[in-house]
Amino acid sequence: MDAPVGHDRNAEQIAYWNGPGGQHWVSKQAMQETVLAPFRDLLIDRAKLSAGERVIDVGCGCGDTTFAYAGRVGPAGQVVGIDISAPMLVRARELAPAKSNVEFLLADATIHAFEPASFDVLVSRFGVMFFAQPALSFANMRRALRPGGRLVFACWRTPRDNPWLMLPLQAVYEHVPKLPQLGPEDPGPFSFASEERVHRVLGEAGFSSIALERQDLTLDVAAGQGLEVAVKTALESGPANRALEGQPEEKVSASMESIRKALTPLQKGNAVPLGASVWVVTAVNP
């Protein structure tokens, strides 16, 4: 499956998620979904999906959230999962139940020609922070919503509010160079950390009734399987994994030992809980 045609400014992200980023996520899909399950459940609660509704799941990845939403809207409803990552969508289609009310679409939501006013809800778990021109992207997605249609998504708050990502990265930085510094509005996991920016972007895209709700959660990076699983998960997830791309084995091994040292004091039985913080963003298509 080829990478999708996308907006020129999104080319770097499309290349990454059809290369090492997408392949890595697929290889770790089961563990990643277990760790991130609390955010899936949070969005299900806030989206308040009803039987028969039509839903777009933006940045659907391997389909965990898509399948969960499909269960809520029932056979009379439909969920379309859209993503730029061909490898992740291959996995999603492998996992999709036969004759389900789910469809997967390989496309860039910035430019995809959605059927106008044909969906009730636009929802995303960490799939909207990587657009180069987010107001343009959200304006295009808004056209797919009927009048009164709802937008619900989760995005990371600041790095310091997310030790589950940053503590392993700081341990890795003892051995490898730091990742390139991103500007506060550059595409990346924390590009929507600013409440003011989220309001501005969605307002420019034409949404109304914009609201942000802070949610602080604790994630078990061990998924109940003990310290060594937590170390492996931390090493293979998020910015820590990206910082180690292309590094020699001795650097990876040293980083693993530093992560183990950082996580050991946090262990509670077979769990290794770390803090995470997101905005749950809601808005309406007028």
Sine and cosine of phi, psi and omega as CSV:
sin_phi,cos_phi,sin_psi,cos_psi,sin_omega,cos_omega
0.00,0.00,0.79,-0.61,-0.04,-1.00
-0.99,0.16,0.33,-0.94,0.11,-0.99
-0.92,0.39,0.47,-0.88,-0.04,-1.00
-0.98,0.21,0.38,-0.93,0.22,-0.98
-0.95,0.30,0.73,-0.68,-0.06,-1.00
-0.66,-0.75,0.00,-1.00,0.09,-1.00
-0.90,0.43,0.64,-0.77,-0.07,-1.00
-0.81,0.58,-0.63,0.78,-0.07,-1.00
-0.95,0.30,-0.24,0.97,0.02,-1.00
-0.99,-0.12,0.12,0.99,-0.13,-0.99
-0.87,0.50,-0.64,0.77,-0.03,-1.00
-0.90,0.44,-0.69,0.72,0.02,-1.00
-0.91,0.40,-0.63,0.77,0.02,-1.00
-0.88,0.47,-0.68,0.74,0.02,-1.00
-0.89,0.45,-0.68,0.73,-0.04,-1.00
-0.91,0.42,-0.73,0.68,-0.08,-1.00
-0.98,0.20,-0.16,0.99,0.17,-0.99
-0.98,-0.20,0.02,1.00,0.06,-1.00
-0.89,-0.46,-0.83,-0.55,-0.12,-0.99
-0.89,0.45,-0.60,0.80,-0.02,-1.00
-0.88,0.47,-0.77,0.64,-0.02,-1.00
-0.92,0.39,-0.69,0.73,0.00,-1.00
-0.90,0.44,-0.64,0.77,0.00,-1.00
-0.90,0.43,-0.71,0.71,-0.02,-1.00
-0.88,0.48,-0.67,0.74,0.00,-1.00
-0.87,0.49,-0.67,0.74,-0.05,-1.00
-0.92,0.38,-0.41,0.91,-0.02,-1.00
-0.92,-0.39,0.33,0.94,-0.20,-0.98
-0.84,0.54,-0.72,0.69,-0.09,-1.00
-0.89,0.46,-0.72,0.69,0.00,-1.00
-0.92,0.39,-0.68,0.74,0.01,-1.00
-0.86,0.52,-0.69,0.72,-0.03,-1.00
-0.92,0.38,-0.57,0.82,0.05,-1.00
-0.90,0.43,-0.71,0.70,-0.01,-1.00
-0.91,0.41,-0.63,0.77,-0.08,-1.00
-1.00,0.01,0.01,1.00,-0.04,-1.00
-0.81,0.59,-0.59,0.81,0.01,-1.00
-0.86,0.52,-0.51,0.86,0.01,-1.00
-0.97,0.23,-0.55,0.84,0.13,-0.99
-0.87,0.49,-0.73,0.69,-0.03,-1.00
-0.92,0.39,-0.58,0.81,0.05,-1.00
-0.89,0.46,-0.69,0.72,0.00,-1.00
-0.93,0.37,-0.61,0.80,0.06,-1.00
-0.86,0.52,-0.67,0.74,0.00,-1.00
-0.91,0.42,-0.71,0.70,-0.09,-1.00
-0.97,0.22,-0.48,0.88,-0.03,-1.00
-0.96,0.29,-0.43,0.90,0.04,-1.00
0.77,0.64,0.79,0.61,-0.02,-1.00
-0.93,0.36,0.58,-0.82,0.00,-1.00
-0.87,-0.50,0.41,-0.91,0.04,-1.00
-0.84,0.55,0.72,-0.70,0.05,-1.00
1.00,-0.02,-0.12,0.99,-0.02,-1.00
-0.97,0.25,0.43,-0.90,0.06,-1.00
-0.96,-0.29,0.76,-0.65,-0.19,-0.98
-0.78,-0.63,0.63,-0.78,0.21,-0.98
-0.95,-0.31,0.80,-0.61,0.05,-1.00
-0.96,-0.27,0.97,-0.24,-0.11,-0.99
-1.00,0.06,0.77,-0.64,-0.08,-1.00
0.93,0.38,0.75,0.66,-0.17,-0.99
-0.96,0.29,-0.30,0.95,0.01,-1.00
0.86,0.52,-0.78,-0.62,-0.06,-1.00
-1.00,0.06,0.11,0.99,0.23,-0.97
0.99,-0.12,0.07,1.00,-0.04,-1.00
-0.85,0.53,-0.74,0.67,0.01,-1.00
-0.93,0.37,-0.62,0.78,-0.01,-1.00
-0.85,0.53,-0.72,0.69,0.00,-1.00
-0.90,0.43,-0.61,0.79,0.01,-1.00
-0.91,0.41,-0.68,0.73,0.02,-1.00
-0.91,0.41,-0.61,0.79,0.00,-1.00
-0.88,0.47,-0.57,0.82,0.06,-1.00
-0.91,0.42,-0.51,0.86,-0.01,-1.00
-0.98,0.21,-0.60,0.80,-0.05,-1.00
-1.00,0.08,-0.25,0.97,0.10,-1.00
0.96,0.29,0.02,-1.00,-0.08,-1.00
-0.90,0.44,-0.38,0.93,0.04,-1.00
-0.99,0.16,-0.23,0.97,0.01,-1.00
-0.99,-0.17,-0.06,-1.00,0.00,-1.00
-0.49,-0.87,0.59,-0.80,0.13,-0.99
-0.81,-0.59,0.81,-0.59,0.07,-1.00
-0.96,-0.30,0.91,-0.42,0.08,-1.00
-1.00,-0.01,0.81,-0.59,-0.01,-1.00
-0.87,-0.49,0.69,-0.72,0.00,-1.00
-0.42,-0.91,0.39,-0.92,0.04,-1.00
-1.00,-0.02,-0.10,1.00,-0.11,-0.99
-0.99,-0.13,0.95,-0.32,0.05,-1.00
-0.89,0.45,-0.68,0.73,0.00,-1.00
-0.87,0.49,-0.62,0.79,-0.02,-1.00
-0.94,0.34,-0.59,0.81,0.02,-1.00
-0.95,0.30,-0.51,0.86,0.13,-0.99
-0.85,0.52,-0.71,0.70,0.02,-1.00
-0.91,0.42,-0.66,0.75,0.02,-1.00
-0.86,0.51,-0.67,0.74,-0.01,-1.00
-0.93,0.36,-0.53,0.85,0.08,-1.00
-0.90,0.43,-0.57,0.82,-0.05,-1.00
-1.00,0.07,-0.26,0.97,-0.11,-0.99
-0.92,0.40,0.75,-0.66,0.08,-1.00
-0.91,0.41,0.55,-0.84,-0.01,-1.00
-0.88,0.48,0.62,-0.79,0.06,-1.00
0.81,0.59,0.60,0.80,0.00,-1.00
-0.99,0.11,0.16,-0.99,0.04,-1.00
-1.00,-0.04,0.64,0.77,-0.08,-1.00
-0.82,-0.57,0.64,-0.77,0.11,-0.99
-0.73,-0.69,0.62,-0.79,0.04,-1.00
-0.90,-0.43,0.66,-0.75,-0.14,-0.99
-0.76,-0.65,0.87,-0.49,0.09,-1.00
-1.00,0.05,0.97,-0.26,-0.09,-1.00
-0.23,-0.97,0.33,-0.94,0.11,-0.99
-1.00,-0.08,0.90,-0.43,-0.06,-1.00
-0.90,0.44,-0.24,0.97,0.05,-1.00
-0.92,0.39,-0.57,0.82,-0.12,-0.99
-0.82,-0.57,-0.12,0.99,-0.05,-1.00
-0.87,0.49,0.66,-0.75,-0.02,-1.00
-1.00,0.09,0.98,0.18,0.08,-1.00
-0.90,0.43,0.52,-0.86,0.13,-0.99
-0.92,0.40,0.84,-0.55,-0.11,-0.99
-0.89,0.46,0.61,-0.79,0.13,-0.99
0.77,0.64,0.68,0.74,-0.10,-0.99
-0.90,-0.43,-0.01,1.00,-0.03,-1.00
-0.81,-0.59,0.45,-0.89,-0.01,-1.00
-1.00,-0.06,-0.54,0.84,-0.13,-0.99
-0.63,-0.78,0.66,-0.75,0.13,-0.99
-0.89,-0.45,0.87,-0.50,-0.12,-0.99
-0.72,-0.70,0.50,-0.86,0.00,-1.00
-0.40,-0.92,0.71,-0.71,0.16,-0.99
-0.96,-0.28,0.99,-0.16,0.08,-1.00
0.88,0.47,0.53,0.85,-0.02,-1.00
-0.93,-0.38,0.11,0.99,-0.13,-0.99
-0.87,-0.50,0.11,0.99,-0.10,-1.00
-1.00,-0.03,0.03,1.00,-0.15,-0.99
-0.94,-0.35,0.10,0.99,0.05,-1.00
-0.96,0.28,0.68,-0.73,0.03,-1.00
-0.95,0.32,-0.57,0.82,0.02,-1.00
-0.79,-0.61,0.98,0.20,-0.18,-0.98
-0.89,0.46,-0.55,0.83,0.02,-1.00
-0.88,0.47,-0.65,0.76,0.06,-1.00
-0.90,0.44,-0.68,0.73,-0.02,-1.00
-0.90,0.44,-0.73,0.68,-0.01,-1.00
-0.93,0.37,-0.55,0.84,0.05,-1.00
-0.90,0.44,-0.65,0.76,0.03,-1.00
-0.92,0.40,-0.68,0.73,0.01,-1.00
-0.92,0.39,-0.57,0.82,-0.01,-1.00
-0.88,0.48,-0.53,0.85,0.01,-1.00
-0.88,0.47,-0.40,0.92,0.02,-1.00
-0.97,0.23,-0.30,0.95,-0.04,-1.00
-1.00,0.07,0.63,-0.78,0.13,-0.99
-0.93,0.37,0.32,-0.95,0.13,-0.99
-0.83,0.55,0.77,-0.64,-0.08,-1.00
1.00,0.05,-0.04,1.00,0.02,-1.00
-0.90,0.43,0.42,-0.91,-0.17,-0.99
-0.94,-0.33,0.60,-0.80,0.14,-0.99
-0.92,-0.40,0.76,-0.65,0.04,-1.00
-0.63,-0.78,0.84,-0.55,0.08,-1.00
-0.51,-0.86,0.36,-0.93,0.09,-1.00
-0.93,-0.37,0.70,-0.72,0.06,-1.00
-0.66,-0.76,0.48,-0.88,-0.04,-1.00
-0.94,0.35,0.60,-0.80,0.20,-0.98
-0.99,0.15,-0.41,-0.91,-0.18,-0.98
-0.94,0.33,0.34,-0.94,0.06,-1.00
-0.82,0.57,-0.67,0.74,-0.05,-1.00
-0.92,0.40,-0.33,0.94,0.06,-1.00
-1.00,0.08,-0.01,1.00,-0.08,-1.00
-0.77,-0.64,0.92,0.38,0.01,-1.00
-0.88,0.48,-0.37,0.93,0.02,-1.00
-0.89,0.46,-0.45,0.89,0.09,-1.00
-1.00,-0.09,-0.62,0.78,-0.18,-0.98
-1.00,0.08,-0.52,0.85,0.00,-1.00
-0.88,0.47,-0.74,0.68,0.08,-1.00
-0.89,0.46,-0.61,0.80,0.00,-1.00
-0.89,0.45,-0.68,0.73,0.02,-1.00
-0.89,0.46,-0.59,0.81,0.06,-1.00
-0.91,0.42,-0.66,0.75,0.02,-1.00
-0.91,0.42,-0.59,0.81,-0.01,-1.00
-0.90,0.43,-0.18,0.98,0.12,-0.99
-0.94,0.35,-0.23,0.97,-0.14,-0.99
-0.78,-0.62,-0.34,0.94,-0.06,-1.00
-0.73,-0.69,0.33,-0.94,0.03,-1.00
-0.90,0.44,0.43,-0.90,0.03,-1.00
-0.95,0.32,0.50,-0.86,0.10,-1.00
-0.89,0.45,0.41,-0.91,0.06,-1.00
-0.83,0.56,0.67,-0.74,-0.01,-1.00
-0.94,0.34,0.81,-0.59,0.05,-1.00
-1.00,-0.07,0.59,-0.81,0.16,-0.99
-0.94,0.34,0.34,-0.94,-0.08,-1.00
-0.89,0.46,-0.32,0.95,0.00,-1.00
-0.91,-0.42,0.14,0.99,0.09,-1.00
-0.95,0.32,0.54,-0.84,0.05,-1.00
-0.83,0.56,0.73,-0.68,-0.02,-1.00
0.25,-0.97,0.10,-0.99,-0.13,-0.99
-0.87,0.49,-0.45,0.89,-0.08,-1.00
-0.95,-0.32,0.31,0.95,-0.09,-1.00
-0.94,0.33,-0.26,0.96,0.04,-1.00
-0.93,-0.37,0.41,0.91,0.01,-1.00
-0.92,0.38,-0.47,0.88,-0.03,-1.00
-0.99,0.15,0.86,-0.51,0.04,-1.00
-0.88,0.48,-0.64,0.77,0.00,-1.00
-0.88,0.47,-0.65,0.76,-0.02,-1.00
-0.92,0.39,-0.66,0.75,0.01,-1.00
-0.86,0.51,-0.72,0.70,0.05,-1.00
-0.86,0.50,-0.69,0.73,-0.05,-1.00
-0.91,0.42,-0.74,0.67,-0.04,-1.00
-0.88,0.47,-0.74,0.67,-0.04,-1.00
-0.94,0.34,-0.57,0.82,0.07,-1.00
-0.90,0.44,-0.69,0.72,0.03,-1.00
-0.90,0.45,-0.51,0.86,0.00,-1.00
-0.98,0.20,-0.15,0.99,0.08,-1.00
0.98,-0.20,0.12,0.99,0.03,-1.00
-0.99,0.15,0.38,-0.93,0.06,-1.00
-0.77,-0.64,0.07,-1.00,0.02,-1.00
0.78,0.62,0.70,0.72,-0.05,-1.00
-0.98,0.22,0.76,-0.65,0.00,-1.00
-0.61,-0.80,0.58,-0.81,0.05,-1.00
-0.85,-0.53,0.75,-0.66,0.02,-1.00
-0.88,-0.48,0.86,-0.51,0.05,-1.00
-0.96,0.26,0.72,-0.69,0.07,-1.00
-0.75,-0.66,0.88,-0.48,0.06,-1.00
-0.97,-0.24,0.82,-0.57,-0.03,-1.00
-0.80,-0.60,0.27,-0.96,0.14,-0.99
-0.92,-0.38,0.81,-0.58,0.01,-1.00
-0.96,-0.27,0.71,-0.70,0.09,-1.00
-1.00,-0.01,0.99,-0.16,-0.06,-1.00
-0.95,0.31,-0.13,0.99,0.10,-0.99
-1.00,-0.03,-0.21,0.98,-0.06,-1.00
0.78,0.63,0.60,0.80,0.04,-1.00
0.96,0.27,0.25,0.97,-0.11,-0.99
-0.91,-0.42,0.21,0.98,0.14,-0.99
0.99,-0.15,0.13,-0.99,-0.13,-0.99
-0.88,0.48,-0.69,0.72,-0.08,-1.00
-0.91,0.42,-0.58,0.82,0.08,-1.00
-0.92,0.39,-0.63,0.78,0.05,-1.00
-0.88,0.47,-0.69,0.73,0.01,-1.00
-0.88,0.47,-0.72,0.70,-0.01,-1.00
-0.90,0.44,-0.67,0.74,0.02,-1.00
-0.89,0.45,-0.71,0.71,0.00,-1.00
-0.89,0.45,-0.62,0.79,-0.02,-1.00
-0.93,0.36,-0.50,0.87,-0.15,-0.99
-0.96,-0.28,0.19,0.98,-0.07,-1.00
-0.82,-0.57,0.48,-0.88,0.22,-0.98
0.86,0.50,-0.47,-0.88,-0.10,-0.99
-0.91,0.40,-0.45,0.89,0.05,-1.00
-0.87,0.49,-0.70,0.72,0.03,-1.00
-0.90,0.43,-0.64,0.77,-0.02,-1.00
-0.92,0.40,-0.61,0.80,0.02,-1.00
-0.91,0.41,-0.42,0.91,-0.05,-1.00
-1.00,-0.06,-0.05,1.00,-0.01,-1.00
-0.86,0.51,0.80,-0.60,0.05,-1.00
0.98,0.17,0.01,1.00,-0.01,-1.00
-0.99,0.15,0.51,-0.86,0.00,-1.00
-0.92,0.39,0.33,-0.94,-0.09,-1.00
-0.86,0.51,-0.58,0.82,-0.02,-1.00
-0.91,0.41,-0.54,0.84,0.06,-1.00
-0.94,0.33,-0.63,0.77,0.03,-1.00
-0.90,0.43,-0.70,0.72,0.00,-1.00
-0.90,0.44,-0.67,0.74,0.03,-1.00
-0.90,0.43,-0.63,0.77,0.04,-1.00
-0.90,0.44,-0.65,0.76,0.03,-1.00
-0.87,0.50,-0.66,0.75,0.01,-1.00
-0.91,0.41,-0.61,0.79,0.03,-1.00
-0.93,0.37,-0.62,0.78,0.06,-1.00
-0.90,0.44,-0.68,0.73,0.03,-1.00
-0.86,0.51,-0.68,0.73,0.01,-1.00
-0.89,0.46,-0.63,0.78,-0.02,-1.00
-0.95,0.31,-0.56,0.83,-0.08,-1.00
-1.00,0.05,-0.43,0.90,-0.09,-1.00
-0.81,0.58,-0.70,0.71,0.00,-1.00
-0.91,0.41,-0.28,0.96,-0.06,-1.00
-1.00,-0.05,-0.16,0.99,-0.09,-1.00
-0.91,0.42,0.70,-0.71,0.08,-1.00
-0.76,-0.65,0.99,-0.11,-0.11,-0.99
0.91,0.42,-0.80,-0.60,0.04,-1.00
-1.00,-0.04,0.10,1.00,0.01,-1.00
-0.97,-0.26,0.48,-0.88,0.15,-0.99
-0.75,-0.66,1.00,0.03,-0.09,-1.00
-0.99,0.15,0.68,-0.73,0.06,-1.00
-0.70,-0.71,0.51,-0.86,-0.05,-1.00
-0.97,0.23,0.54,-0.84,0.07,-1.00
-0.61,-0.80,0.51,-0.86,-0.04,-1.00
-0.59,-0.81,0.72,-0.69,-0.03,-1.00
-0.71,-0.70,0.30,-0.95,0.32,-0.95
-1.00,-0.09,0.75,-0.67,0.27,-0.96
-0.99,-0.17,0.91,-0.42,-0.14,-0.99
-0.97,-0.26,0.74,-0.67,0.07,-1.00
-0.79,-0.61,0.52,-0.86,0.02,-1.00
-0.35,-0.94,0.13,-0.99,-0.06,-1.00
-0.74,-0.67,0.60,-0.80,0.16,-0.99
-0.99,0.11,0.92,-0.38,-0.11,-0.99
-0.84,0.54,0.00,0.00,0.00,0.00
